[in-house]
Amino acid sequence: MTIAIGDRLPEATFKEKTADGIVDVGADSLFAGKTVVLFAVPGAFTPTCSLNHLPGYLENRDAILARGVDEIAVVSVNDPHVMGAWSEQSGGRGKIRFLADGNGAFTKAVGLDIDLSGGMMGTRSKRYSMLVKDGVVKSLDVEDSPGKATVSAAATMLDHLSA
């Protein structure tokens, strides 16, 4: 069952590569009492993710935060080393949180997993964005194809935040 607007996010633990090493990030600490934009990508360093989806959030970071968002995070079914390298290469370190859902536990729990075995990627996350307030989903935009980043783009999120 796919998570829906009005649902509370499940408890989960992400991994994040920091200057002090790899740390656990619990969903409760990430979302409790905060407004968070969370977007997901099928894979770090993949073309649509690196050339379109992530850059849009980096370019619109200040505008998103100015609309009452406390934090922006990207999650992918990748390991924390890959997510850490992507944060460095993209210029996103310190601007957006890069969260690893290495085994896809969170992705499966919210029902947004996709089988990309045909492209040699295994089980990954669908591409989506959501606005989360105090752990509750307020908006959810899921792409119909992993190669598109339109409905889950930063511009769409800005529209939600302006409404």
Salt bridges, closest charged atoms under 4 A:
GLU16 OE1 - ARG97 NH2 2.59
ASP24 OD1 - LYS15 NZ 2.45
ASP62 OD1 - ARG61 NH1 3.11
GLU71 OE1 - LYS34 NZ 3.82
GLU71 OE2 - ARG97 NH1 3.33
GLU88 OE2 - ARG93 NE 2.24
ASP141 OD2 - HIS160 NE2 2.53
ASP144 OD1 - LYS148 NZ 3.36
